[in-house]
Amino acid sequence: MKLITSLALIAPMIIALSARSQTNLQFTAIRANDEGAIHLEWVSQSNHTYQIQCADTLIDTNTSLTPWQMLYDNYPSQGTNTFWLDTGNYLRVPAIIHPSQSPMRFYRLVDKGSDDLVGDEPIVSISSPTNGSTIAGLLTVSVDASSDQGVVYPKLYVDGQEMWPSSDGTNYSLNTCEWPNGPHILFATVSATTAPDGPQSSYGLIGYGVSSFVTVNFSNLVTRISFSQPFFDPAQGKTQQVSAVFAANSDWTLHIADAYSNVVRTVTGSGDSMQSAWDGTDDNSNAIPNGVYYYYISAQTNGLPPNLNTNIPSVNTNGPPSPMLSMDVTELYAIPSNGFGGPVPLVLYPPGFDTNELNVFEASTSEVQAALALDLTAEKTMDSGVTPDASGAPSAQDSPAAPTRPQVAPVKGTVGKIGVGWQMYNANGTNPVYAAVLPDGSPIPGQYIQMEGHSGTTPQAFQSFRHADLTAINFLTEMRRGAWNLDVLKDNDNLKLSDLQGSGNPFNNDDIALLILHGVYGTTFDDTTGHPFKGIYFPIASGGSAQYLRMSDMSLGGPSPTNGLKWMAIMGCTSLYQQNWNSMKSQGVRPYNGNMHMILGATTDMADEPLIGQYWADDMLGSPTQAPVKIRDAWFDAANRAYKWGVDHGMSQYYINPTTLAVAADANCSEDLLQTNSAPTGSGGWTYYISQTAYPPQ
């Protein structure tokens, strides 16, 4: 073990572990960037994937163990040397905060071994921008991915930080003003599967690809836009401090606008930096609705000299900038020899980077700040909102909407709470998990329920999933960007039978929830209620074995028609199998209470495509250019679009034909939207049931 003190006064403990008993797994570099994020590099092997774990203390006083948390998973190797950037993980419960907010962070690296498709990995590249481009303002990065193995799922990274998902899987929009001026490294990764997650007999192989690095130079008058809160909620006493740095002393204006471009707050000032705290009210100090809000900063140089003592703000920090950031230290800087892009510390370039095109020099912080103020980059190959002066250097700029960069989401407060739960069934590796046989509840001893015609005395096999976690993360990522708060996250062994049984389950505290599980239906009667019915069942794994959750043991719904769970989607085979759903209802067996609005699922087997989660959220939330879609219609449309994506990538042979999704609801709630919905009748009768074919896609 090795203790290293970073530039941001964080002391990370570096511990390298291997899942495959390798001896060469080691970190080669660790450093904090000027935002307090931690850049990690390690010796890697081609075609392997890695899991990065972290802890903020070495010893948990309750267990005397190091409380390791999964920080990032399934990160593909970049060859013999791999790097990644820790900016926290706000898609966990509790969130893993940005390292600039943590006094200590320790890291552990796990090599998960080679992927399944060595020699036939998917291919991914960045077609735009080109290497060496200098860019101002808004940048669209175009990612091209392909595979002869099946459907592909690309991701984009800037300096090792993953960006928000693309709405079309190809184009990613970045506001370059949210990064410091100078060189930045773009690359994309892609995963491809030979078969989707689906019925218990399927098992997909996965391969990963990484694009070549594309080095670009960001050059803006408005730069380093950052935020003190990753998710801003005034109801919790928070204020959102918006910060920016200007490449020259400027007169600036901050506009805060809602999702429909209505400006609600305006602030002005001057200087070579700005810091403005927003309490969530409008210009007249009136409260405004919770929802999505964007920040626009415009600046125009005023000819005044720079203030060399300005502290550069840090991203995602509630306190003042790190003392290290305001010290006038001398170090090595690099600037592209073509003159495009400002100077940055040489240590920001990863090992092995070709430095032949760089001019390296030694300078102090104040000297570099002065140089940036007096000698701004003249050429702009991708200009957005930049006005040059007579010399060709930018003298004015209207920044695009911010934030577009994780981990910050453009939201104020919360409009509702979400819960997600899933299992991967992978404790036995590529071998299935077996679910214990289930007694049928009859007075006759030794009687067991037959699952889909299988012998009731033989445990049934359920194959591991490969992408259930990605489906859930895609869903909750989009929902959080739409001002929905992640309240419950239960994955793998953290999702227990008790979490879904009875009215006290944690999901009943949320407004909307998504479960991703295997599902089966009974072909013999279940007599546990004294009223025989044919039921629906979900295997809940614990380690290498599983027990069935009876759907009849659920009691979904909040404590009132407007408070708590209204909508639950269960992405699993036959999760709303119509014959058994009707059988349960006919015997008064209801997996919901009178406050539940709607359950969404499938009446046939279904394949879990990760894009279903993303598309479902996108449709329900709507946008300035698309009206929100009814919850039921969004469910059908999301699957239809995701399966069409799969068909276009050669996956048709793996889908169940036909795949039919279903929605059951209180009759009053069948037209529900997230934004407006009706109270249920409370009778519990639930006469509404509708199904729609999602594959073959329309």
C-alpha positions in Angstrom: 0.0 0.0 0.0 1.2 3.5 -0.8 0.1 6.8 0.6 0.2 9.8 -1.8 -0.8 13.3 -1.1 -2.5 15.0 -4.0 -2.5 18.6 -5.2 -5.9 19.3 -3.7 -4.9 18.4 -0.2 -6.6 15.0 -0.5 -4.6 12.0 0.7 -5.7 9.0 -1.4 -4.6 5.6 -0.3 -3.8 3.5 -3.4 -4.5 -0.2 -3.1 -4.4 -2.4 -6.2 -6.3 -5.7 -6.1 -6.9 -8.1 -8.9 -9.9 -10.4 -9.4 -7.8 -12.7 -11.5 -4.7 -13.0 -9.1 -2.5 -11.0 -11.4 0.7 -9.5 -9.9 1.2 -6.5 -12.2 -1.9 -4.5 -11.3 -0.7 -1.2 -10.0 -1.4 2.5 -10.1 1.2 4.5 -12.0 -0.1 8.1 -11.3 -2.6 9.9 -9.2 -3.2 13.6 -9.1 -5.8 16.2 -8.5 -6.8 18.5 -11.3 -7.5 22.2 -10.7 -11.1 21.3 -9.9 -10.3 18.9 -7.2 -11.2 15.8 -9.3 -8.8 12.9 -9.0 -7.0 11.6 -12.1 -6.1 7.9 -11.8 -3.7 5.9 -14.0 -2.8 2.3 -13.8 -0.9 -0.5 -15.6 -3.6 -2.4 -17.6 -4.1 -5.2 -20.0 -5.7 -4.9 -23.4 -9.3 -6.1 -23.6 -9.8 -6.2 -19.8 -12.4 -4.3 -17.9 -11.9 -2.7 -14.4 -14.0 -1.8 -11.4 -12.8 1.3 -9.4 -13.7 1.2 -5.7 -13.3 3.9 -3.1 -13.6 4.6 0.6 -13.4 7.8 2.6 -12.0 6.0 5.6 -9.7 3.0 6.1 -11.5 1.6 9.1 -15.2 1.4 9.8 -15.5 1.6 13.6 -18.4 -0.8 13.6 -16.9 -3.6 11.5 -13.1 -2.8 11.7 -13.1 -3.2 7.9 -12.5 -0.8 5.1 -16.0 0.2 3.8 -15.3 -0.1 0.1 -17.9 1.2 -2.3 -18.2 0.6 -6.0 -17.4 3.9 -7.6 -17.4 2.9 -11.3 -17.8 -0.5 -13.0 -17.0 -2.1 -16.3 -14.4 0.5 -17.4 -12.6 -0.9 -20.5 -8.8 -0.9 -20.8 -7.1 1.7 -23.0 -4.3 -0.7 -23.7 -1.2 -1.1 -21.4 -2.0 2.1 -19.6 -5.5 3.3 -18.6 -6.7 6.5 -17.0 -10.0 7.6 -15.5 -11.3 10.7 -13.6 -13.0 10.5 -10.2 -15.7 13.2 -10.0 -17.9 11.3 -7.6 -21.0 9.1 -8.3 -24.3 10.8 -7.6 -26.3 7.9 -9.0 -25.9 5.9 -5.8 -27.7 5.9 -2.5 -26.1 7.4 -0.6 -24.2 9.4 -3.2 -20.4 9.2 -3.5 -19.6 12.9 -3.3 -17.0 14.7 -5.5 -13.5 14.1 -4.0 -13.1 17.9 -3.5 -15.7 17.6 -0.8 -14.0 14.7 0.9 -11.0 15.2 3.2 -9.7 11.7 2.4 -10.3 9.2 -0.4 -8.8 5.7 -0.8 -8.9 3.7 -4.0 -9.0 0.0 -4.8 -8.8 -1.3 -8.3 -10.3 -4.7 -9.4 -9.3 -6.3 -12.7 -12.5 -8.1 -13.9 -10.5 -10.0 -16.6 -10.8 -10.0 -20.3 -14.1 -9.5 -22.1 -15.9 -12.2 -24.0 -15.2 -11.1 -27.5 -11.4 -10.8 -27.6 -10.4 -10.5 -31.3 -13.9 -9.4 -32.3 -14.6 -6.4 -30.2 -16.9 -3.6 -31.3 -15.4 -0.6 -33.1 -15.9 3.0 -31.9 -14.5 6.3 -33.2 -15.0 10.0 -32.9 -15.7 11.5 -36.3 -16.1 15.1 -35.1 -14.3 17.2 -34.0 -10.9 16.3 -35.5 -7.7 16.0 -33.6 -6.1 19.3 -32.8 -9.3 21.4 -33.3 -9.7 24.6 -31.3 -13.3 25.1 -30.1 -15.3 27.8 -28.4 -18.8 27.6 -26.9 -21.0 24.7 -27.9 -19.4 21.5 -29.2 -21.2 18.5 -30.7 -19.2 15.4 -30.5 -20.1 12.7 -33.0 -19.5 9.1 -32.0 -19.6 6.2 -34.5 -19.9 2.7 -33.1 -20.5 -0.7 -34.8 -20.2 -4.4 -34.2 -20.9 -7.6 -36.1 -22.0 -9.1 -32.7 -25.1 -7.2 -32.0 -26.4 -4.0 -30.5 -23.9 -1.4 -29.2 -24.0 1.1 -26.4 -21.5 4.0 -26.7 -20.3 6.4 -24.0 -18.3 9.7 -24.3 -15.6 10.8 -21.9 -13.8 14.1 -21.5 -10.5 13.8 -19.7 -11.7 10.5 -18.3 -15.1 11.7 -17.0 -18.2 10.1 -18.5 -20.7 12.5 -20.0 -24.5 12.4 -19.9 -26.1 9.8 -22.3 -26.8 10.9 -25.9 -30.4 11.2 -26.9 -29.7 9.5 -30.2 -26.7 7.3 -29.3 -24.4 9.3 -31.6 -24.3 13.0 -30.9 -23.2 14.5 -27.6 -23.5 18.2 -26.8 -20.9 19.9 -24.6 -20.6 23.4 -23.4 -16.9 23.9 -23.5 -17.1 26.9 -21.2 -17.6 24.5 -18.3 -14.0 23.4 -18.7 -10.7 25.3 -18.3 -9.1 26.7 -21.5 -6.5 24.5 -23.0 -6.1 20.9 -24.3 -8.6 18.2 -23.4 -8.8 14.6 -24.3 -12.0 13.1 -25.8 -12.5 9.4 -26.3 -15.5 7.1 -26.5 -16.1 3.5 -25.4 -18.6 1.0 -26.6 -20.0 -2.2 -25.3 -21.7 -4.8 -27.5 -23.7 -7.9 -26.6 -24.4 -11.0 -28.6 -27.8 -11.4 -26.9 -30.0 -9.2 -24.8 -31.1 -10.0 -21.2 -34.3 -11.9 -21.5 -35.8 -15.3 -20.7 -33.8 -17.4 -18.3 -32.2 -19.5 -21.0 -30.4 -16.7 -22.8 -26.9 -15.5 -22.0 -25.2 -12.8 -24.0 -21.4 -12.4 -24.5 -20.1 -8.8 -24.1 -17.2 -7.1 -25.8 -15.8 -3.6 -25.2 -14.0 -1.1 -27.5 -12.3 2.2 -26.9 -11.7 4.9 -29.5 -8.5 6.7 -30.3 -7.9 9.8 -28.2 -8.9 13.1 -29.8 -7.1 16.1 -28.4 -9.0 19.4 -28.7 -8.3 22.9 -27.3 -11.0 24.8 -25.6 -10.6 28.6 -25.9 -13.3 30.8 -24.4 -13.7 34.2 -22.9 -16.2 32.6 -20.4 -14.6 29.6 -18.9 -14.7 27.2 -16.0 -18.4 27.6 -15.3 -19.0 25.5 -12.1 -21.7 24.9 -9.5 -21.6 24.4 -5.8 -24.5 21.9 -5.8 -24.8 18.8 -8.0 -28.6 18.9 -7.4 -30.0 22.1 -6.1 -32.8 22.0 -3.5 -33.7 25.3 -1.7 -36.2 23.4 0.5 -33.1 21.8 2.1 -31.6 25.2 2.8 -29.2 25.0 -0.2 -28.1 27.9 -2.4 -26.6 27.3 -5.8 -23.4 29.2 -6.2 -22.6 29.7 -9.9 -19.0 30.5 -10.6 -17.0 31.3 -13.7 -13.6 32.6 -14.8 -13.0 35.0 -17.6 -9.9 35.1 -19.8 -9.8 38.9 -19.4 -11.4 41.4 -17.1 -15.0 41.6 -18.3 -18.5 43.0 -17.7 -20.7 39.9 -17.3 -24.4 39.0 -17.0 -25.9 35.8 -15.6 -29.4 34.8 -16.8 -31.2 31.9 -15.1 -33.9 30.5 -17.3 -36.5 27.7 -17.1 -36.7 24.8 -19.5 -38.8 26.9 -21.8 -36.2 29.7 -22.0 -38.2 32.1 -19.7 -35.6 34.2 -17.8 -36.4 34.2 -14.0 -33.3 35.7 -12.6 -30.7 38.2 -13.9 -27.4 39.2 -12.2 -24.7 41.5 -13.5 -21.1 42.4 -12.4 -17.5 42.8 -13.6 -14.1 41.3 -13.0 -12.1 38.4 -14.2 -14.3 35.9 -12.3 -17.8 35.7 -11.0 -19.6 34.1 -8.1 -23.3 34.4 -7.7 -25.5 32.6 -5.2 -29.0 31.8 -6.2 -31.6 30.9 -3.6 -34.2 29.6 -6.0 -36.3 32.8 -6.3 -37.0 35.1 -9.2 -35.9 38.8 -9.6 -38.7 39.9 -7.2 -37.7 37.3 -4.5 -40.8 35.3 -5.3 -40.7 31.5 -5.1 -40.8 29.7 -8.5 -41.7 26.1 -9.3 -39.3 23.3 -8.9 -38.0 21.9 -12.2 -35.2 22.3 -14.8 -33.3 25.6 -15.0 -30.3 26.6 -17.1 -27.6 29.2 -16.6 -26.5 31.5 -19.3 -23.4 33.7 -18.9 -22.4 36.5 -21.3 -19.3 38.6 -21.0 -17.5 41.4 -22.8 -14.0 42.6 -22.1 -13.7 46.0 -20.5 -10.0 46.8 -21.0 -9.2 46.7 -17.3 -6.2 44.7 -16.0 -6.8 41.3 -14.6 -7.1 40.7 -10.8 -4.2 38.3 -10.3 -5.3 37.3 -6.8 -8.6 35.9 -7.9 -9.3 32.4 -6.5 -10.3 29.9 -9.2 -13.5 28.2 -8.1 -13.7 24.5 -7.7 -16.5 22.2 -9.0 -19.0 20.7 -6.7 -17.8 22.2 -3.5 -19.8 23.8 -0.7 -16.8 25.5 0.9 -14.2 27.9 -0.4 -11.7 26.9 -3.1 -8.8 24.7 -2.0 -5.9 26.8 -0.6 -3.6 25.1 -3.1 -5.5 26.6 -6.0 -4.7 30.2 -5.0 -1.0 29.7 -4.4 1.4 31.3 -6.8 3.4 28.2 -7.5 6.0 27.6 -10.3 5.7 24.5 -12.4 6.0 23.2 -15.9 3.4 24.3 -18.4 2.7 23.2 -22.0 1.1 25.0 -24.9 0.5 23.6 -28.4 3.2 24.7 -30.8 0.6 25.8 -33.4 -0.5 28.5 -30.9 -4.0 27.1 -30.5 -5.1 26.7 -26.9 -3.8 28.3 -23.7 -1.1 26.9 -21.4 -2.0 24.2 -19.0 0.1 22.2 -16.4 2.2 19.6 -18.2 1.1 17.0 -15.7 -2.4 17.0 -17.1 -1.2 15.2 -20.2 -1.4 11.4 -19.7 1.8 9.2 -19.8 2.7 8.3 -23.4 1.2 11.4 -24.9 3.1 12.7 -27.9 4.6 16.0 -26.6 6.5 16.7 -29.9 3.8 19.3 -30.8 4.0 21.0 -27.4 6.1 23.9 -26.2 7.1 23.3 -22.5 8.1 26.1 -20.3 8.3 27.0 -16.6 6.1 29.7 -15.1 4.2 30.8 -12.0 0.4 30.8 -11.7 0.3 34.6 -11.8 2.4 34.7 -15.0 0.1 32.2 -16.7 -3.0 34.1 -15.7 -1.6 37.3 -17.0 -0.6 35.6 -20.3 -4.1 34.2 -20.7 -5.6 37.7 -20.2 -3.3 39.4 -22.7 -2.9 36.7 -25.4 -6.2 34.9 -26.1 -6.3 32.4 -28.9 -7.2 33.9 -32.2 -8.4 31.0 -34.3 -11.8 29.4 -33.6 -12.6 26.4 -35.8 -15.9 25.7 -34.0 -17.2 29.1 -32.9 -20.4 29.5 -30.8 -21.4 32.9 -29.3 -17.9 34.4 -29.7 -17.2 37.9 -31.0 -13.6 38.7 -32.0 -12.1 42.1 -31.5 -9.9 43.9 -34.1 -6.9 41.6 -33.3 -9.0 38.5 -33.8 -9.1 37.6 -30.1 -12.5 37.1 -28.5 -13.7 40.2 -26.8 -17.3 39.0 -26.1 -19.1 35.7 -25.6 -22.5 34.4 -24.9 -22.1 31.0 -23.2 -24.4 28.2 -24.2 -26.8 26.9 -21.6 -25.1 25.3 -18.6 -24.8 22.8 -17.1 -24.3 20.1 -19.7 -21.6 18.4 -17.8 -22.0 15.8 -15.1 -22.2 15.5 -12.2 -24.3 18.7 -12.1 -28.0 18.4 -13.2 -29.9 21.5 -14.3 -32.6 21.3 -11.7 -34.0 23.3 -8.8 -35.6 21.2 -6.1 -37.5 18.0 -6.9 -40.8 17.3 -8.5 -41.0 13.7 -7.2 -39.0 10.7 -6.0 -37.9 7.7 -7.8 -36.8 4.2 -6.8 -34.9 1.6 -8.8 -34.1 -2.1 -8.0 -32.5 -4.8 -10.1 -30.6 -8.0 -9.9 -27.9 -9.4 -12.1 -28.2 -13.0 -11.0 -24.4 -13.4 -11.6 -23.1 -14.7 -8.3 -22.3 -18.0 -10.1 -20.6 -16.3 -13.0 -21.8 -17.8 -16.3 -23.7 -20.5 -14.5 -27.3 -19.9 -13.6 -28.9 -19.2 -10.3 -31.5 -21.8 -9.2 -34.7 -20.8 -7.4 -35.9 -23.0 -4.6 -39.2 -24.8 -5.3 -42.2 -23.1 -3.9 -44.9 -24.8 -1.8 -48.4 -24.2 -3.2 -49.9 -23.5 0.2 -52.4 -26.3 0.1 -53.1 -28.5 3.1 -51.5 -31.4 1.3 -47.8 -31.7 2.3 -45.2 -31.8 -0.5 -47.2 -30.0 -3.1 -45.3 -27.4 -5.1 -46.2 -24.9 -7.8 -45.3 -25.7 -11.3 -43.6 -22.7 -13.1 -44.6 -22.5 -16.7 -45.1 -26.3 -16.9 -41.7 -27.2 -15.3 -41.8 -29.8 -12.6 -42.7 -28.3 -9.3 -40.1 -30.4 -7.4 -37.1 -29.3 -9.5 -35.4 -25.9 -8.9 -35.6 -23.7 -11.9 -32.5 -22.1 -13.5 -32.2 -18.4 -14.1 -29.4 -17.1 -16.3 -27.4 -14.0 -15.3 -28.2 -10.6 -16.7 -25.5 -8.5 -18.4 -27.2 -5.1 -18.8 -29.9 -4.8 -16.2 -27.7 -2.3 -14.3 -27.3 -0.2 -17.4 -31.0 -0.1 -18.0 -31.6 1.1 -14.4 -28.9 3.7 -14.6 -30.1 5.0 -17.9 -33.5 5.5 -16.4 -32.5 7.1 -13.2 -29.9 9.3 -14.9 -32.6 10.8 -17.2 -35.1 11.2 -14.4 -32.6 13.0 -12.2 -31.9 15.4 -15.1 -35.6 16.1 -15.1 -35.7 17.2 -11.4 -36.7 13.8 -10.0 -34.8 12.8 -6.8 -33.3 9.3 -6.5 -34.6 8.0 -3.2 -34.2 4.2 -3.2 -31.6 2.2 -5.0 -31.5 -1.6 -4.4 -29.2 -3.7 -6.5 -28.2 -7.4 -6.4 -28.1 -8.8 -2.9 -29.1 -5.4 -1.6 -32.6 -6.1 -3.1 -34.2 -8.5 -0.7 -37.6 -10.2 -0.5 -38.6 -8.0 2.4 -38.0 -4.9 0.2 -41.0 -5.9 -2.0 -43.4 -7.6 0.4 -46.2 -5.9 2.2 -47.1 -2.2 2.5 -43.9 -1.3 4.3 -41.6 -1.8 1.4 -39.3 1.2 0.7 -40.5 1.7 -2.8 -43.9 2.7 -1.5 -42.3 6.0 -0.3 -41.4 7.0 -3.9 -43.7 8.3 -6.7 -42.4 6.1 -9.4 -40.3 2.9 -9.4 -38.6 0.5 -11.8 -37.8 -3.1 -11.1 -35.7 -5.3 -13.4 -36.0 -9.0 -12.6 -36.6 -12.4 -14.1 -40.3 -13.3 -14.0 -42.3 -16.5 -14.4 -46.0 -17.5 -14.1 -47.5 -20.5 -12.4 -49.3 -23.2 -14.3 -50.7 -24.9 -11.2 -52.7 -23.2 -8.4 -51.3 -21.3 -5.5 -53.5 -21.7 -2.3 -51.6 -19.4 0.1 -54.6 -17.1 0.5 -57.2 -19.8 0.9 -58.6 -18.8 -2.5 -56.7 -20.8 -5.1 -55.3 -18.7 -8.0 -52.6 -18.9 -10.6 -49.8 -16.5 -9.7 -46.9 -14.5 -11.0 -43.4 -14.9 -9.4 -40.0 -13.2 -9.4 -36.8 -15.0 -8.3 -34.9 -12.8 -5.8 -31.3 -14.0 -5.5 -29.1 -14.0 -2.5 -25.7 -15.1 -3.4 -25.8 -18.1 -5.7 -29.4 -19.2 -4.9 -32.8 -17.6 -5.1 -36.3 -17.6 -3.6 -39.5 -16.7 -5.3 -41.3 -13.5 -4.5 -45.0 -14.0 -4.9 -46.6 -11.0 -6.7 -49.6 -11.7 -4.4 -47.3 -10.8 -1.4 -46.8 -7.3 -2.8 -48.9 -4.3 -1.6 -47.8 -1.5 -3.9 -49.0 2.0 -3.3 -48.3 5.0 -1.1 -50.1 6.0 2.1 -52.4 8.3 0.2 -53.5 8.8 -3.4 -51.1 11.7 -3.8 -48.3 10.7 -1.4 -46.0 7.8 -2.2 -45.9 5.2 -4.9 -48.3 5.7 -7.8 -46.6 3.9 -10.7 -44.4 0.8 -10.8 -42.8 -0.7 -13.8 -41.6 -4.3 -13.6 -39.3 -5.1 -16.5 -39.4 -8.8 -16.5 -40.8 -11.7 -18.4 -44.6 -12.2 -18.0 -44.6 -9.7 -15.1 -48.3 -9.0 -16.1 -49.1 -12.3 -17.7 -52.8 -11.7 -18.5 -54.3 -15.1 -17.7 -52.7 -15.2 -14.2 -53.4 -11.5 -13.6 -57.0 -12.2 -14.2 -56.9 -15.3 -12.0 -55.5 -13.3 -9.1 -58.1 -10.6 -9.5 -60.9 -13.0 -9.7 -59.9 -14.4 -6.3 -59.5 -10.9 -4.7 -55.7 -11.2 -4.7 -54.4 -7.7 -5.3 -50.7 -6.8 -5.3 -51.6 -3.2 -4.7 -53.6 -1.0 -2.3 -56.3 1.5 -3.1 -53.8 4.4 -3.6 -51.9 2.7 -6.4 -52.4 4.2 -9.9 -50.7 1.9 -12.4 -48.4 -1.2 -12.8 -46.5 -1.6 -16.1 -45.0 -4.9 -17.3 -45.2 -7.5 -20.0 -47.7 -10.3 -20.8 -45.1 -12.3 -22.7 -41.4 -13.0 -22.3 -39.4 -9.9 -23.1 -35.8 -8.9 -23.7 -34.4 -6.2 -21.6 -32.8 -3.5 -23.8 -30.9 -0.9 -21.8 -32.3 1.9 -23.9 -35.8 1.1 -22.7 -35.1 2.8 -19.4 -33.7 5.9 -21.0 -36.5 6.2 -23.6 -39.2 5.7 -21.1 -37.9 8.5 -18.9 -37.4 10.8 -21.9 -40.9 10.3 -23.2 -42.5 10.9 -19.8 -40.5 14.0 -19.0 -40.9 15.7 -22.4 -38.8 18.6 -23.5 -39.2 22.2 -24.9 -39.7 20.6 -28.3 -41.8 17.5 -27.3 -44.8 17.4 -25.1 -44.7 14.8 -22.2 -46.2 11.4 -23.1 -48.7 9.5 -21.0 -47.0 7.0 -18.7 -48.6 4.0 -20.4 -47.8 5.2 -23.9 -44.3 6.1 -23.0 -43.8 2.5 -21.8 -45.0 1.0 -25.1 -43.0 3.6 -27.2 -39.8 3.1 -25.2 -39.7 -0.6 -25.9 -40.7 -0.2 -29.5 -37.9 2.3 -30.1 -35.3 0.2 -28.2 -36.2 -2.9 -30.1 -36.0 -1.0 -33.4 -32.5 0.1 -32.4 -31.7 -3.6 -31.8 -33.1 -4.7 -35.1 -31.0 -2.1 -36.9 -28.0 -3.6 -35.1 -28.7 -7.2 -36.0 -30.4 -8.5 -32.9 -33.8 -9.6 -34.4 -33.1 -13.3 -33.8 -32.8 -12.8 -30.0 -36.1 -11.1 -29.4 -39.3 -12.9 -28.5 -41.7 -12.8 -31.3 -44.1 -11.3 -30.4 -43.1 -9.3 -27.4 -46.2 -7.8 -25.8 -46.1 -5.3 -23.0 -49.0 -4.6 -20.7 -50.4 -1.9 -18.4 -52.9 -2.5 -15.6 -54.4 0.5 -13.8 -57.2 2.0 -11.8 -59.7 3.2 -14.4 -59.3 6.8 -13.3 -55.5 6.7 -13.8 -55.1 5.2 -17.2 -54.4 8.7 -18.7 -51.8 9.7 -16.1 -48.9 11.8 -17.0 -46.0 12.5 -14.6 -47.0 16.2 -14.5 -50.8 15.7 -14.1 -52.6 12.7 -12.9 -56.0 11.7 -11.4 -56.7 10.1 -8.0 -57.6 6.4 -8.1 -61.2 5.4 -7.3 -59.9 3.5 -4.3 -62.2 0.6 -5.0 -59.2 -1.7 -5.9 -61.2 -3.2 -8.8 -58.7 -2.2 -11.5 -60.9 -2.8 -14.6 -58.2 -1.3 -16.9 -55.8 -3.6 -18.7 -54.2 -2.9 -22.0 -51.5 -4.7 -24.0 -49.5 -3.6 -27.0 -46.9 -5.4 -29.2 -43.5 -3.9 -28.9 -41.7 -6.4 -31.1 -41.7 -6.6 -34.0 -41.4 -2.8 -33.8 -43.8 -0.7 -35.7 
